[in-house]
Amino acid sequence: MNHRAVQRALFRMQLDPRFAARLRAAEPEALRSAGLGPDEAKLLAGADPVALSADRDARRRAQFLRNVAGEFALSLFAAADPGIAADFPASAEFHAAVSAEASLPLAFASYLTARTRRAAPPVRALVALELALARERRARRAALPLAPGEVALAPWAELLAAPAGTLDAAGALRAALDRGDPTPIGVWVSEREREHLLLRRAPEPAPFALAEVEVERLSPALARLLQRARTPLVPAAWAQRAGIARAELELAVAGLLAERLLVAG
């Protein structure tokens, strides 16, 4: 008996009644997606549907949705569609994540991205920003091997090219949420121009906790430097190729090293 497969399938059945009905009907695709053999399928087919779906005042479902969607409050606020979060347990992204024991918030992010593909530009921009933040909270890039004299973007720093106005839109909606405004306020992002954002992850987050991530807007020149530093960079050589004064670049690199946005070999 594969107890883990049974637990995963029960969880999916509790949150998606249609999936539960498909399992009870022994649909081959539903059984395959759950990794169930004959014994597990028989056990789940005999589960009491009433007991399985018991959820007083839908509290368990509401708590689950708060847990998985909590990092995407601005996107959902801007979208102004309660059905987006409510439909997640019936989505392919939810079922695939449970089957693979993958991150449910990141699965929600993938689902949200697909669900808002045709939404207004501010909604899509906020979804992309909150998705980048969610990823950054959970993992950092591996440190690059550096030779003496080389520098590179720190593993706890990431770059995001977003529609111009994204950061201001996020701030405006955050303020509206904090004030308790009942409906989204009007925000704008450019459909042509871009702004460069730095996502700075706490280098050493608390054990078993998501890392805090700060966001700031970069100048185009600084964004170009940090983007180039995603691979090992020798400042003097790059200054020559880019037509930048070597002393000016070395001063900038020294400041970025002090801020721990760059690391040196």
C-alpha positions, 0 to 999 in steps of 0.5 A, a space after each residue: 500500500 502506497 500511503 503517501 499516494 493515498 494521502 496526496 489523493 485524499 487531499 486532492 479529493 477533499 479540495 476538488 469534488 470533481 476529481 473525487 468523483 473521477 477517482 470513484 468512477 475509476 477513470 484511468 487518467 485520474 488513477 494514473 495522475 494519482 499514482 494509484 494501484 488497485 489496492 489504493 484505488 479500491 480504498 479511496 473508492 470506498 471513502 465516505 463522500 460525505 465525510 470526505 467533503 465535510 468542511 464546516 462553513 468552508 473554513 478548511 478550504 478558505 484557510 488553504 486558499 489564504 495559505 497558497 494565495 497570500 503572497 499574491 494579494 496585490 495581483 488578486 486585488 488588481 484583478 478584482 475577480 474572486 473566482 481566480 483563487 476559488 478555482 485553483 483547487 480544480 486547476 491542473 497546476 494544483 493537481 500536478 503540484 500535489 502529485 509531485 509534492 511541489 510548492 503550492 504557492 508557486 503552483 498558484 503563481 503558475 496558475 495565476 499567470 495563465 489565468 490572467 494572460 489576457 488581463 489588463 497590463 497592470 494585473 499582468 505586471 503585478 503577477 510577474 512581480 509577485 511571482 519573482 518575489 515568491 521564487 526569490 523567497 524560496 531559493 537563491 542562485 548557486 554561487 559562481 566560481 570566481 577567479 581572483 579579480 573577477 566579480 559577479 552578481 551576489 547569489 541573493 540578488 536578482 534582476 527583473 525587467 518590468 513594465 515601467 510603473 510596476 513598482 509604483 503600482 504595487 505601492 499604490 495598491 499596497 496602500 489601498 489594501 492597508 487602508 481597507 479600500 473596498 475596490 482596486 484603485 486605478 493604476 498604470 503601467 507602460 506597455 512599451 517602456 521598461 523599468 529595472 528592479 532589483 530583488 534583494 534577498 536576505 542572505 541568511 534567512 531565519 531557519 525554516 522561514 521564507 526569506 525577506 525580499 526587498 525591491 528597488 528601482 535601478 538606473 539603466 546604467 546600474 542595471 546594465 552593470 548588474 546584468 553583465 555581472 550575472 556571469 563572472 566579470 573583470 571590471 577593467 576589461 569590461 570598462 574598456 569594452 563598454 567605453 566606461 572610465 576605468 576609475 569610475 567603474 572601479 568606484 561603482 564596483 567597490 560600492 556594490 561590493 560594500 553593499 553585498 550586491 556583488 561578490 569578488 573572487 
